[in-house]
Amino acid sequence: METATSWSLGGLIILFSIIVTIIVIVIIAFLVWWLIKKSKGQPSQKPKVDESLEIAKERYTKGEISKEEFEQMKKTLS
């Protein structure tokens, strides 16, 4: 025959396991969110170089910089 305390203990164990499961799910969700945010926050460096080279080309075609300056920028960026 079971007593009231054994039922209470069983209920606490079930409650504790539910709370632990929820905590684990929240931690996993946070880690997934953090990894996605981190991967989107750090773009590779190549697009910045390409963007800089495009800006230099535009400045050269507009006549803002000389051919020598453009070639030097191109050499530096490559």
C-alpha positions as CSV (number, residue, x, y, z in Angstrom):
1,M,0.0,0.0,0.0
2,E,1.4,3.4,-1.0
3,T,1.3,6.4,1.2
4,A,0.7,10.0,0.4
5,T,4.4,10.8,0.6
6,S,5.3,8.3,-2.1
7,W,2.8,9.9,-4.4
8,S,4.2,13.3,-3.6
9,L,7.7,12.1,-4.3
10,G,6.6,10.7,-7.6
11,G,4.9,14.0,-8.5
12,L,8.1,15.9,-7.6
13,I,10.2,13.6,-9.8
14,I,7.9,14.1,-12.8
15,L,7.8,17.9,-12.2
16,F,11.6,18.0,-11.9
17,S,12.1,16.0,-15.1
18,I,9.7,18.4,-17.0
19,I,11.6,21.4,-15.7
20,V,15.0,19.9,-16.7
21,T,13.6,19.1,-20.1
22,I,12.3,22.6,-20.7
23,I,15.7,24.1,-19.5
24,V,17.6,21.8,-22.0
25,I,15.3,22.8,-24.8
26,V,15.7,26.5,-24.0
27,I,19.5,26.1,-23.9
28,I,19.6,24.3,-27.3
29,A,17.3,26.9,-28.9
30,F,19.6,29.7,-27.5
31,L,22.7,28.0,-28.9
32,V,21.1,27.5,-32.4
33,W,20.0,31.2,-32.4
34,W,23.5,32.4,-31.3
35,L,25.3,30.3,-33.9
36,I,23.0,31.6,-36.7
37,K,23.4,35.2,-35.5
38,K,27.2,34.7,-35.3
39,S,27.5,33.2,-38.8
40,K,25.5,36.1,-40.3
41,G,27.4,38.7,-38.4
42,Q,30.8,37.9,-39.9
43,P,30.8,38.2,-43.7
44,S,33.9,37.1,-45.5
45,Q,36.5,39.7,-46.4
46,K,36.4,39.1,-50.1
47,P,33.2,41.1,-50.8
48,K,34.8,44.1,-49.1
49,V,37.8,44.0,-51.3
50,D,35.6,43.6,-54.4
51,E,33.5,46.5,-53.2
52,S,36.6,48.7,-52.7
53,L,37.9,47.8,-56.1
54,E,34.5,48.8,-57.6
55,I,34.7,52.1,-55.8
56,A,38.2,52.7,-57.2
57,K,37.0,51.8,-60.7
58,E,34.1,54.3,-60.4
59,R,36.4,57.0,-59.2
60,Y,38.8,56.3,-62.1
61,T,36.1,56.5,-64.7
62,K,34.8,59.7,-63.2
63,G,38.3,61.2,-63.4
64,E,38.6,61.6,-59.7
65,I,41.9,59.7,-59.6
66,S,44.7,59.2,-62.1
67,K,45.6,55.9,-63.8
68,E,48.7,55.6,-61.6
69,E,46.5,56.1,-58.5
70,F,44.0,53.5,-59.7
71,E,46.8,51.0,-60.5
72,Q,48.3,51.5,-57.0
73,M,44.9,51.0,-55.4
74,K,44.3,47.9,-57.5
75,K,47.7,46.5,-56.5
76,T,47.0,47.2,-52.9
77,L,43.6,45.6,-52.9
78,S,44.7,42.5,-54.8
